[in-house]
């Protein structure tokens, strides 16, 4: 997939070491790089240049899998985050709340910490005992961040941001985010910046307690499982020799995102696809098997539906 570089006021001007891209003077910084957005375009093969949403509508379950509720859209949005300034204190709705607002789905997400400086901070959830009313008062008093639970991230951590969790991200990290394919964010507090905030909607979406936070790693059938959530599964692989992978038997698409090194993905009847750090490759649900061959080493995440 061809990445979409999304400009944000809190973003970075230099995307190294993931991308060789610098923001020119006078241009807004880049905060997010979207890899599987509906309007990202295919790079290779007979469908080169087509938008992902075109392929979803043409191939349906053969591409996205039977586990996808809406087969006309890609179910997962995977992206890199490059925070160079504080993100707003915000919340995403769950599926039920999203439907009340006329939205197709909520937004559960996970953050894999690819890189973290010693002063990096992530606010995840409210301090114990903080009620919705107390938090609303802190917004008006302009000290909402004081009521957040703060985490110091380290490279390799996986953090789950369950829908309804108040959260924020401060500078000093590079993150791979896996989420439901929604861009709905309710800003509750933005440090006095002039951007629109959504206090009423955000308080409706807010949950005082959630299961958000650092996720302990586990091994599942010999695979390093970073997270197994209700809306997505993310595994990590670090290969120095080729490995065979089974498809999902039609149940789910798989997204492979390279975070280090370089490799090639091969499948019977298909041309090989190379991917290196920053690249995402989509494995259709209908593909029965494929092989990843490192050149000479490749580290990647695999995201899929449960």
Secondary structure as UniProt FT lines:
FT   STRAND          4..12
FT   TURN            16..18
FT   TURN            25..26
FT   STRAND          30..34
FT   TURN            38..39
FT   TURN            46..49
FT   HELIX           52..59
FT   HELIX           61..64
FT   TURN            66..67
FT   TURN            71..72
FT   STRAND          76..81
FT   STRAND          89..91
FT   HELIX           95..100
FT   TURN            101..102
FT   STRAND          109..116
FT   TURN            118..119
FT   STRAND          122..126
FT   TURN            128..129
FT   HELIX           132..140
FT   TURN            141..142
FT   HELIX           144..147
FT   STRAND          148..151
FT   TURN            155..156
FT   STRAND          158..161
FT   TURN            163..164
FT   STRAND          167..169
FT   STRAND          173..180
FT   STRAND          186..189
FT   TURN            191..192
FT   HELIX           199..205
FT   STRAND          213..214
FT   STRAND          218..220
FT   TURN            221..222
FT   STRAND          223..228
FT   STRAND          233..239
FT   STRAND          243..246
FT   TURN            249..250
FT   STRAND          254..266
FT   TURN            268..269
FT   STRAND          273..276
FT   TURN            277..278
FT   STRAND          280..283
FT   TURN            285..286
FT   STRAND          289..304
//
